[in-house]
Amino acid sequence: MNEINELLKYSESEKVEFKKSTAQLEKGLKAVCGFLNHRGGSVYFGIHGGKVVGQEVSDSTLRSISQKIRQKIKPEMSPEIKVLDTGGMKFIEVEVKEGKNKLYYLDGIAYKRVGTENVVIPPDELERIILEKKGVHFDSEICEEASLNDIDMNFVREFFVLRYEKYAEKEVVGSHINLLGALGCIKEDMPTNAGIILFGKTPQDFFRNAYIALARYGGKEIGIERMDYKEFKGNLFRQIDECDRYIKGHITMMGRLLPYQVERQDIPEYPWFSIRELVVNAAAHRDYMVTGSKVIIKMFDDRIEYYNPGGLLPGITPDNIVSKQHSRNEIIADVLSRVRYIEGVGEGWDKIIKEHKQHPLKPLQPKITTDDYTTEVKIFSTKEKFESEKKVMEQVKLSEKQLKVLMYLQNTGAITRTECEKLLNVPARTANRELTRLIDYALIQKKSIGRKTYYTLSRQKWQEKMARNQKQ
């Protein structure tokens, strides 16, 4: 009874569908097929409007459901059918586990569960699932409509081969065609899909949406004015380089001179490596078989959002993405890694996380969300933190004497009161006052060894003070 009451608290979902009675069996079969091709679920007959309305149950009813499922859904499967009872009213649960023999078809049509709907799986997704089942990757397949004339051999010779030799630390022996063949970009004297995407003269002639679209907004929401829109096309190397340059050319480079530092520090609004790595990830790991979508990047005042077609691969989640690595496009990823466009052995996400932790202004960690169709990564600006820090800095009015003490500490690491008196050529009372003010500013800290008292720089206390002010 408790399980039934718990069930009725919720409406239909990705794993639950309600039907008033078995008179709606045909519609219920779509859900069964959708669950098989997705992550499993249950269809209930005898529930409507969030209430148990009851369902006539007999041996022939249960037999009819089982027979219809076996007859109309292929490959054949046998669900678990249970009769449940609440308050004297019976209803039927058809429990379906995720299919192990995908794809499943209802009357020749493959459905999958999307939210509360059972939608027809589009042809490009069907093809991808079939290829995956055969252990074949999209990028390794021959691009049927292309020829070797569609490969930009000038680009291969003048850009790729030079970088390849540099990082391989050896000269390419043999023809460039042979090199591309060894890399999986040419097969049977024809370009593969990877070959066209990486080295094609105009890859978009064959893969219409194989490009990066970028929109830049003048605020924090999509509803405000769009300041710019760019499409980065051509081969994948050019897309990555041009998009990376554009983003870095339109973010803020902030400069600060902290009281305890000699040199001015230039700080990018976003972690520098992460900007490019996320462009590369979106372009290299997208699902190219989703032909109706492209890589999309949105720049706002407080964040950058990266969207690429295709969810995370099975077994990879936003939580384990650092420790588990797998590429949807193995040839593309391999070629990019050989010329250092992709970090080797899945190190890219490790570096992104590390860079965020080491960024002077401590930005929020990237946020990853995903579904069956899209993976989205957000990185967050540090401009507001910088402005907050700047306000604190403006409140710190250092005298020439205090600056002199800080410069001395940067060179020596420590200072006593007596040394401060000599440095500033002042009496003990004045030296004490200057040192106390620097302690109040959280720029230095007082330490003791036995009877000896001395002062050192206090970067940690200064950073803690900045953090407190940013929270206020």
C-alpha positions in Angstrom: 0.0 0.0 0.0 2.8 2.4 0.9 4.5 1.8 -2.5 1.2 2.5 -4.3 0.6 5.7 -2.4 4.2 6.8 -3.1 3.7 6.1 -6.8 0.5 8.2 -6.9 2.3 11.2 -5.5 4.1 11.6 -8.8 2.9 12.3 -12.3 4.1 10.5 -15.4 7.8 10.7 -15.9 10.7 9.3 -17.9 10.2 5.9 -16.3 6.4 5.9 -15.5 3.3 6.0 -17.8 -0.3 5.8 -16.6 -3.2 4.5 -18.7 -6.9 4.5 -17.7 -7.4 0.9 -18.9 -6.2 -1.7 -21.3 -8.5 -0.1 -23.9 -5.4 2.1 -24.4 -3.1 -0.9 -24.8 -1.9 0.2 -28.2 -0.7 3.6 -26.8 0.8 1.7 -23.9 2.9 -0.5 -26.2 4.6 2.7 -27.5 5.7 3.3 -23.9 6.9 -0.3 -23.6 9.0 0.1 -26.8 10.3 3.5 -25.6 11.4 2.1 -22.2 13.2 -0.8 -23.9 15.2 1.6 -26.1 15.9 3.9 -23.2 16.4 3.1 -19.5 13.4 0.9 -18.7 10.2 1.9 -16.9 6.7 0.8 -16.0 3.3 1.2 -17.7 0.2 1.1 -15.3 -3.3 0.3 -16.5 -6.0 1.5 -14.2 -4.6 4.8 -13.1 -5.9 8.1 -14.4 -5.6 11.7 -13.2 -3.3 10.6 -10.3 -5.8 8.2 -8.9 -6.4 4.5 -9.1 -9.6 4.1 -11.1 -9.4 0.4 -11.3 -9.0 -2.1 -14.2 -10.9 -5.3 -14.8 -8.4 -8.1 -14.4 -8.7 -11.7 -15.7 -6.4 -14.3 -17.0 -7.4 -13.4 -20.5 -6.6 -9.7 -19.9 -3.1 -10.6 -18.7 -2.6 -13.1 -21.5 -3.8 -10.5 -24.1 -1.2 -7.9 -22.8 1.6 -10.5 -22.9 0.7 -11.8 -26.4 0.3 -8.3 -27.9 3.8 -7.3 -26.6 5.4 -10.4 -28.0 3.6 -10.2 -31.3 4.1 -6.5 -32.0 7.5 -5.6 -30.5 10.6 -7.0 -32.1 13.0 -8.4 -31.1 10.7 -10.4 -28.9 10.8 -9.9 -25.2 8.7 -10.8 -22.1 7.9 -8.1 -19.6 7.0 -8.7 -16.0 3.2 -8.2 -15.5 1.8 -7.8 -12.0 -1.7 -7.2 -10.6 -1.7 -4.7 -7.8 -4.6 -3.9 -5.4 -5.4 -0.8 -3.4 -8.6 -0.2 -1.5 -10.3 -3.1 -3.3 -9.5 -1.7 -6.7 -7.1 -3.6 -9.0 -4.7 -2.2 -11.6 -1.9 -3.7 -13.7 1.8 -2.9 -13.8 3.9 -3.8 -16.9 7.5 -3.5 -15.8 10.1 -3.2 -18.6 13.8 -3.3 -18.1 16.2 -1.5 -20.4 16.6 -3.8 -23.5 19.8 -5.7 -23.9 19.2 -6.2 -27.6 18.5 -2.7 -28.9 17.0 -1.6 -31.2 13.4 -2.6 -30.4 10.6 -1.8 -32.9 6.8 -1.6 -32.5 5.2 -2.5 -35.8 8.5 -1.6 -37.5 9.0 1.8 -35.8 11.6 2.4 -33.1 10.5 4.6 -30.2 12.4 6.0 -27.2 11.3 7.6 -24.0 11.9 11.4 -23.8 10.4 12.9 -20.7 6.8 11.8 -20.7 6.7 11.2 -24.4 7.4 8.2 -26.7 9.0 9.7 -29.7 10.1 8.1 -33.0 13.9 7.7 -33.0 15.2 9.8 -35.9 17.2 8.1 -38.8 20.6 9.6 -37.8 20.2 8.3 -34.3 19.2 4.9 -35.5 22.3 4.8 -37.7 24.5 5.7 -34.7 23.0 3.1 -32.4 23.4 0.4 -35.1 27.0 1.4 -35.7 27.7 1.3 -32.0 26.1 -2.1 -31.8 28.5 -3.3 -34.5 31.4 -1.7 -32.7 31.9 0.8 -35.6 32.6 4.5 -34.9 31.1 7.1 -37.2 34.4 8.8 -37.8 36.0 5.6 -39.1 33.4 5.1 -41.8 34.1 6.1 -45.4 32.5 9.4 -46.4 30.7 8.0 -49.4 30.1 11.2 -51.3 33.7 12.5 -51.0 36.9 11.8 -52.9 40.6 12.5 -52.2 40.2 15.8 -54.1 38.0 17.0 -51.2 41.1 16.8 -48.8 43.0 20.1 -48.4 46.5 18.7 -49.0 48.0 22.2 -48.8 46.7 22.4 -45.2 48.0 18.9 -44.5 51.4 19.7 -45.8 51.8 23.3 -44.5 50.2 23.0 -41.1 49.5 19.5 -39.9 52.6 17.7 -41.0 54.9 20.3 -39.5 53.2 20.1 -36.1 53.0 16.3 -36.4 56.8 16.1 -37.0 57.5 18.6 -34.2 55.6 16.6 -31.5 56.6 13.2 -32.8 60.2 14.4 -32.9 60.8 12.6 -36.2 60.3 13.3 -39.9 57.4 11.8 -41.8 58.6 9.1 -44.2 56.5 8.4 -47.2 53.6 10.3 -48.8 51.2 12.5 -46.9 48.4 10.3 -48.2 50.0 7.3 -46.5 50.2 9.3 -43.3 46.5 10.1 -43.4 45.8 6.5 -44.1 47.8 5.3 -41.1 45.8 7.8 -39.0 42.5 6.5 -40.2 41.6 9.5 -42.2 41.8 7.7 -45.6 40.5 4.2 -46.2 40.4 2.3 -49.5 41.6 5.4 -51.3 38.6 7.4 -50.0 38.4 9.9 -47.1 36.7 8.7 -44.0 34.3 11.0 -42.1 37.2 11.9 -39.8 39.4 12.8 -42.8 36.8 15.2 -44.1 36.0 16.8 -40.7 39.7 17.2 -39.9 41.2 18.0 -43.3 38.4 18.6 -45.8 38.4 21.8 -47.9 34.8 22.4 -47.0 33.6 19.8 -44.5 30.2 21.5 -44.3 29.4 20.4 -47.8 29.2 16.9 -46.4 28.2 17.6 -42.8 26.0 20.7 -42.9 26.1 21.4 -39.1 29.7 20.5 -38.5 30.7 23.9 -37.3 30.7 26.1 -34.1 28.1 28.9 -33.6 28.9 31.6 -31.0 26.6 34.2 -29.6 27.8 37.0 -27.4 25.3 38.8 -25.1 25.5 42.1 -23.3 24.2 40.9 -20.0 23.4 37.8 -18.0 20.3 36.5 -19.8 19.4 35.4 -23.3 16.5 37.9 -23.4 18.9 40.9 -23.6 20.5 42.3 -26.7 22.8 40.0 -28.6 26.0 41.9 -29.3 27.6 39.5 -31.8 27.1 36.2 -33.6 29.8 34.2 -35.3 30.0 30.9 -37.2 33.4 29.2 -37.3 33.6 26.8 -40.2 36.2 25.1 -42.3 38.2 22.1 -41.0 38.2 21.3 -37.3 41.6 22.8 -36.6 40.5 26.2 -38.0 37.2 26.1 -36.1 39.0 25.5 -32.8 41.7 28.1 -33.4 39.4 30.9 -34.7 36.8 30.3 -31.9 39.5 30.2 -29.2 41.0 33.5 -30.5 37.6 35.1 -30.6 36.6 34.2 -27.0 40.0 35.3 -25.6 39.7 38.5 -27.6 36.4 39.3 -26.0 37.0 38.5 -22.3 38.6 40.9 -19.7 42.2 40.7 -18.8 42.4 42.2 -15.3 45.5 43.6 -13.7 46.3 44.0 -10.0 49.2 45.0 -7.9 48.8 43.5 -4.4 50.6 45.3 -1.5 52.8 42.2 -0.9 53.8 41.8 -4.5 56.5 43.6 -6.5 55.2 42.9 -10.0 51.8 43.6 -11.4 49.7 40.5 -11.9 47.7 40.0 -15.1 44.6 37.8 -14.5 42.3 36.5 -17.2 38.6 36.7 -16.4 38.3 32.9 -17.0 41.0 30.3 -16.6 43.0 30.5 -19.8 43.6 26.9 -20.6 40.0 25.9 -19.8 38.6 28.3 -22.5 40.4 26.5 -25.3 40.1 23.0 -23.9 36.3 23.3 -23.7 36.1 24.5 -27.3 38.2 21.4 -28.3 36.1 19.1 -26.2 32.8 20.4 -27.7 34.1 20.1 -31.3 36.0 16.8 -30.9 33.5 14.8 -28.8 30.2 15.9 -30.3 27.9 13.5 -31.9 28.3 14.2 -35.6 25.5 11.9 -36.5 23.0 14.4 -34.9 22.8 16.2 -38.2 20.3 18.8 -37.0 22.5 20.4 -34.4 25.8 22.1 -34.1 28.2 23.1 -31.3 26.9 26.3 -29.7 28.8 28.7 -27.4 27.1 31.5 -25.5 29.0 34.3 -23.9 27.4 36.3 -21.1 28.7 38.9 -18.7 29.1 36.3 -15.9 29.7 33.0 -17.7 30.4 31.1 -20.9 28.2 28.1 -21.9 29.4 25.4 -24.2 26.8 23.1 -25.8 27.7 20.1 -27.9 25.3 17.6 -29.6 25.2 14.3 -27.9 25.0 13.3 -24.2 27.8 11.9 -22.3 28.7 8.3 -23.2 27.4 5.4 -21.2 29.2 5.1 -17.9 30.4 8.7 -17.9 28.6 11.2 -15.6 29.3 14.8 -14.6 30.6 13.4 -11.3 33.2 10.9 -12.7 34.2 12.7 -15.9 37.6 13.4 -14.5 38.4 9.8 -13.7 36.6 8.1 -16.6 37.5 9.0 -20.2 36.2 7.7 -23.4 35.9 9.3 -26.9 32.9 9.1 -29.1 35.1 9.9 -32.1 38.3 7.9 -31.5 40.1 8.8 -34.8 39.4 12.5 -34.5 40.5 12.5 -30.8 43.7 10.6 -31.7 44.7 12.9 -34.6 44.1 16.0 -32.4 46.1 14.5 -29.6 49.1 13.9 -31.9 49.4 17.6 -32.5 48.6 18.6 -28.9 45.1 19.9 -29.6 43.8 17.4 -27.1 45.5 16.5 -23.9 46.7 12.9 -23.9 45.2 10.0 -21.8 42.2 12.1 -20.7 44.3 14.8 -18.8 42.2 17.7 -20.1 39.6 17.6 -17.4 42.2 17.2 -14.7 43.9 20.3 -16.0 40.7 22.3 -16.1 39.8 21.4 -12.5 43.4 22.2 -11.4 43.5 25.5 -13.2 40.3 26.6 -11.6 41.7 25.8 -8.2 44.9 27.7 -8.9 43.3 30.7 -10.5 44.1 33.8 -8.2 40.5 34.8 -7.9 39.2 31.2 -7.2 36.3 31.0 -9.7 33.4 28.5 -9.3 34.2 25.1 -10.6 32.7 24.2 -14.1 29.1 23.0 -14.1 28.2 20.0 -16.3 24.7 19.0 -17.2 23.7 16.4 -19.8 20.7 14.6 -21.3 20.4 12.2 -24.2 20.8 15.0 -26.7 23.2 17.6 -25.4 26.1 18.1 -23.0 26.4 21.6 -21.5 29.4 23.0 -19.6 29.4 26.4 -17.9 32.4 28.3 -16.7 32.0 31.3 -14.5 33.6 34.8 -14.7 35.7 36.3 -11.9 35.0 39.9 -12.9 32.7 40.5 -9.9 35.2 39.0 -7.5 37.9 41.3 -9.0 35.8 44.4 -8.6 35.0 43.4 -5.0 38.7 43.0 -4.4 39.5 46.3 -6.1 37.1 48.1 -3.7 38.9 46.6 -0.7 42.2 47.6 -2.2 41.0 51.2 -2.7 40.2 51.3 1.1 43.8 50.4 1.9 45.8 53.6 1.8 49.4 52.7 2.4 51.9 55.3 3.4 55.4 55.5 2.0 56.7 54.1 5.3 54.3 51.1 5.1 55.3 50.4 1.4 58.9 50.6 2.4 58.3 47.9 5.1 56.5 45.7 2.6 59.3 46.0 0.0 61.8 45.1 2.7 59.7 42.0 3.7 59.5 40.9 0.0 63.3 40.8 -0.1 64.1 39.5 3.3 61.0 37.6 4.5 61.0 39.0 8.0 61.5 42.2 10.0 61.8 43.0 13.7 60.7 46.2 15.3 64.3 47.3 15.8 65.0 46.7 12.1 61.9 48.6 11.2 63.1 51.6 13.3 66.4 51.6 11.4 64.8 51.1 8.0 62.4 54.0 8.5 64.7 56.1 10.7 62.0 56.6 13.2 61.5 56.1 17.0 60.1 52.8 18.4 56.6 54.3 18.9 56.3 55.2 15.2 57.7 51.8 14.0 55.1 50.1 16.2 52.3 52.2 14.8 53.2 51.4 11.2 53.6 47.7 11.9 50.2 47.6 13.7 48.5 49.2 10.8 49.9 46.6 8.4 48.6 43.9 10.7 45.1 45.6 10.7 45.2 45.5 6.9 46.0 41.7 7.1 49.2 42.3 5.1 51.6 41.1 7.8 51.4 38.9 10.8 53.2 38.9 14.1 55.3 35.9 15.2 57.5 35.0 18.1 60.4 32.6 18.8 61.2 32.7 22.5 61.6 36.3 23.4 62.2 37.4 19.8 59.3 39.0 18.0 59.3 39.5 14.3 56.9 40.2 11.4 56.3 38.4 8.1 54.0 38.9 5.0 50.6 37.3 5.4 49.2 36.4 2.0 46.7 33.9 3.4 45.2 36.4 5.8 44.9 39.0 3.0 43.2 36.5 0.8 40.8 35.5 3.6 40.0 39.2 4.1 39.3 39.5 0.4 37.0 36.5 0.5 35.1 37.9 3.5 34.5 41.2 1.7 33.3 39.4 -1.5 30.7 37.5 0.5 29.4 40.7 2.2 
